[in-house]
Amino acid sequence: MSLFLRAVLGLGLAFLYAPILVLAVYSFNASRLVTVWGGFSTRWYAALLSDGPLFAAAWVSLRVALLSGAVATVLGTLAALALARHGRFCSRALLTGLVFAPMVMPEVIIGLSLLLLFVGTGLDRGIGTLVIAHATFCTGFVAVVVGARLRGLDRGLEEAAADLGAGPLRVFATVTLPLLAPAVLAGFLLAFTLSLDDLVIASFVSGPGATTLPMRLYSQVRLGVNPEINAASTLLVLGVTLAVLAASRLSARR
């Protein structure tokens, strides 16, 4: 690359990752003021380990993300199969709108509409409403990922299995699903990440005892940023980085 392209690349990487680096450095700040460096210390990591409400919020986020990711993966895969393999049917336009509308709607509208739905049906807000809301929001993303994989599959493999006497369910279980496995896994990870990161929708549909980690961090930030929040954010970034490196290493071995 030319010197100009290297400079542009360096500036782009610095713009993306310099704030994360500053965040990690100031998580070791001994001072309670995040803008004043008071020396190196790990006191905020020790304080983080003793923060019970923060760990409780992280456990809620993890459970909701796993459950909503699983539900969204199943529904998104079925929707992708219906749209990609069954041609035109009477309610195809309606199904397409229901699946993909949450992807383009503002999250505020989704959260408010789901809140009105839960209030109108008398459903108590909590973990269950969080799972329903996040699954509704993430299903379209899973359908897009799985649908793209479906359109690239060789239909001849499924037709060959059917010619050999396998029924539709057996063809799906032994041929289609194994070929879709990478896309299904990618859709689940995408839904898991979107659920874990959501703040706006969760603020509308959560209830007592269902405070997620983004909601907890946001409530603390409103009262003032302290180095404990920097420590929590640094641990989240470290966890994501280790997961990406492990996935890359596994892919390279394969």
C-alpha positions in Angstrom: 0.0 0.0 0.0 1.0 3.6 -0.5 2.0 5.8 2.3 -1.4 7.7 2.0 -3.4 4.4 2.3 -1.4 3.3 5.3 -2.0 6.6 7.0 -5.7 6.4 6.3 -5.8 2.8 7.6 -3.9 3.8 10.7 -6.2 6.7 11.4 -9.3 4.5 10.9 -7.9 1.9 13.3 -7.0 4.5 15.9 -10.5 6.0 15.6 -12.0 2.6 16.3 -9.7 1.2 19.0 -8.1 4.2 20.8 -11.2 4.8 23.0 -11.2 1.1 24.0 -7.5 1.3 24.9 -8.1 4.5 26.9 -11.0 2.8 28.7 -8.8 -0.2 29.6 -6.0 2.0 30.9 -8.3 4.1 33.1 -9.8 1.0 34.6 -6.5 0.7 36.5 -6.8 4.3 37.8 -6.4 4.6 41.5 -8.4 7.8 41.6 -12.2 7.9 41.8 -12.2 10.6 39.2 -12.1 9.0 35.8 -10.4 12.1 34.1 -7.6 12.4 36.7 -4.9 9.7 36.8 -4.0 8.9 40.3 -1.6 6.0 39.8 -1.9 2.3 39.0 -4.3 0.2 41.0 -6.5 -2.9 40.7 -8.9 -1.7 43.5 -11.8 -1.3 41.0 -11.5 -4.9 39.8 -11.7 -6.0 43.5 -14.7 -3.7 44.0 -16.3 -5.2 40.8 -16.0 -8.7 42.2 -17.9 -7.7 45.3 -20.7 -5.9 43.4 -23.6 -8.3 43.8 -26.3 -6.3 41.8 -23.9 -6.0 38.8 -23.3 -9.8 38.8 -27.1 -10.4 39.2 -27.7 -8.1 36.2 -25.1 -9.9 34.1 -26.7 -13.3 35.0 -30.1 -12.0 33.9 -28.6 -10.8 30.6 -26.9 -14.1 30.0 -30.1 -16.1 30.6 -32.2 -13.8 28.5 -29.7 -13.9 25.6 -29.4 -17.7 25.6 -33.2 -18.2 25.8 -34.2 -15.5 23.3 -31.3 -16.6 21.0 -32.5 -20.2 21.0 -36.2 -19.1 20.3 -35.2 -16.7 17.6 -33.0 -19.4 15.9 -35.8 -21.9 15.7 -38.3 -19.3 14.5 -35.9 -17.7 12.1 -34.8 -21.0 10.6 -38.4 -22.1 10.1 -39.3 -18.7 8.5 -36.3 -18.9 6.2 -37.3 -22.4 5.1 -40.9 -21.3 4.4 -39.8 -18.3 2.4 -37.0 -20.0 0.5 -38.5 -23.4 -0.3 -42.2 -23.1 -0.6 -42.5 -20.6 -3.4 -45.6 -18.3 -3.4 -48.4 -19.0 -1.0 -51.4 -16.9 0.1 -49.8 -15.4 3.3 -46.3 -15.0 2.0 -46.3 -11.2 2.0 -47.8 -11.1 5.5 -45.1 -13.6 6.8 -42.3 -11.6 5.2 -43.6 -8.4 6.8 -43.9 -10.0 10.2 -40.4 -11.5 10.1 -38.5 -8.5 8.7 -40.4 -5.5 10.0 -38.6 -5.5 13.4 -35.3 -5.2 11.6 -36.2 -1.8 10.1 -38.4 -0.4 12.9 -36.9 1.9 15.6 -36.3 0.1 18.8 -38.4 2.7 20.7 -41.4 1.8 18.6 -40.8 -1.9 19.1 -40.4 -1.5 22.9 -43.5 0.7 23.3 -45.7 -1.6 21.2 -44.6 -4.7 23.1 -45.2 -2.8 26.4 -48.7 -2.0 25.3 -49.2 -5.6 24.3 -48.0 -7.0 27.6 -50.1 -4.5 29.6 -53.2 -5.2 27.5 -52.9 -8.9 27.9 -52.1 -8.6 31.7 -48.7 -10.4 31.3 -46.4 -9.5 34.2 -43.2 -8.0 33.0 -40.0 -9.9 33.9 -37.7 -12.5 32.4 -40.4 -14.0 30.2 -41.4 -10.7 28.6 -37.7 -9.9 27.9 -37.3 -13.2 26.2 -40.4 -12.7 24.0 -39.3 -9.2 23.1 -35.7 -10.1 22.2 -36.8 -13.2 20.3 -39.3 -11.0 18.3 -36.5 -8.5 17.5 -33.9 -11.1 16.6 -35.9 -13.6 14.5 -35.5 -11.5 11.3 -31.7 -11.4 11.6 -31.6 -15.2 11.9 -34.0 -15.6 8.9 -31.7 -13.4 6.8 -28.6 -15.4 7.7 -30.2 -18.8 7.2 -32.1 -17.7 4.1 -28.8 -16.7 2.5 -27.4 -20.1 3.2 -30.5 -21.8 1.9 -30.3 -20.1 -1.4 -26.8 -21.3 -2.0 -27.5 -25.0 -1.2 -27.6 -27.6 -3.9 -31.2 -28.8 -4.1 -30.0 -32.0 -5.8 -28.7 -33.4 -2.5 -32.2 -33.2 -0.9 -33.8 -34.5 -4.1 -31.4 -37.5 -4.1 -32.2 -38.3 -0.5 -36.0 -38.1 -1.3 -35.5 -40.4 -4.3 -33.8 -43.0 -2.0 -37.0 -43.1 0.1 -36.4 -40.6 2.8 -39.4 -38.6 4.0 -39.4 -34.8 4.3 -38.5 -34.8 8.0 -35.7 -37.3 7.4 -34.4 -35.3 4.5 -34.4 -32.2 6.7 -32.7 -33.9 9.7 -30.0 -35.8 7.8 -29.3 -33.5 4.8 -30.7 -30.0 5.1 -30.0 -29.3 8.7 -26.3 -30.4 8.7 -25.7 -28.2 5.6 -27.4 -25.3 7.4 -25.5 -25.8 10.7 -22.9 -23.1 10.1 -25.6 -20.5 9.2 -27.8 -21.6 12.1 -24.9 -21.2 14.5 -24.1 -17.8 13.1 -27.7 -16.8 13.4 -27.8 -17.9 17.0 -24.6 -16.0 17.9 -25.9 -12.9 16.2 -29.2 -13.1 18.1 -27.3 -13.8 21.3 -25.2 -10.7 20.8 -28.1 -8.4 19.9 -30.0 -9.6 23.0 -27.0 -9.1 25.2 -26.4 -5.6 23.9 -30.0 -4.3 23.9 -30.9 -1.5 26.2 -33.9 0.4 24.6 -36.3 -2.5 24.2 -35.3 -4.0 27.6 -36.1 -0.7 29.3 -39.7 -0.9 28.2 -40.5 -4.6 28.8 -38.4 -5.5 31.9 -39.8 -5.6 35.4 -38.7 -6.1 39.0 -35.9 -8.6 39.3 -35.2 -8.4 35.5 -32.6 -5.7 35.2 -30.1 -6.5 32.5 -26.5 -5.6 32.5 -26.8 -2.7 29.9 -29.6 -1.3 32.0 -27.5 -1.5 35.2 -24.5 0.1 33.6 -26.6 2.9 32.1 -28.2 3.6 35.4 -24.8 3.9 37.0 -23.5 6.1 34.2 -26.3 8.5 34.8 -25.1 9.1 38.3 -21.5 9.6 37.2 -18.9 7.4 35.6 -16.6 5.7 38.0 -13.6 3.4 37.3 -15.6 0.3 38.3 -17.7 0.8 35.2 -14.4 1.0 33.2 -13.3 -2.3 34.8 -16.6 -4.0 33.9 -16.4 -2.7 30.3 -12.8 -3.8 30.0 -13.7 -7.4 31.1 -16.5 -7.5 28.6 -14.1 -6.4 25.8 -11.5 -8.9 27.0 -14.1 -11.7 26.9 -15.2 -10.8 23.4 -11.6 -10.6 22.2 -10.7 -14.0 23.7 -13.8 -15.6 22.0 -12.9 -14.1 18.6 -9.3 -15.3 18.9 -10.5 -18.8 19.9 -12.9 -19.0 17.0 -10.2 -17.8 14.6 -7.7 -20.4 16.0 -10.3 -23.1 15.6 -11.1 -22.1 12.1 -7.4 -22.0 11.2 -7.0 -25.6 12.5 -9.9 -26.8 10.5 
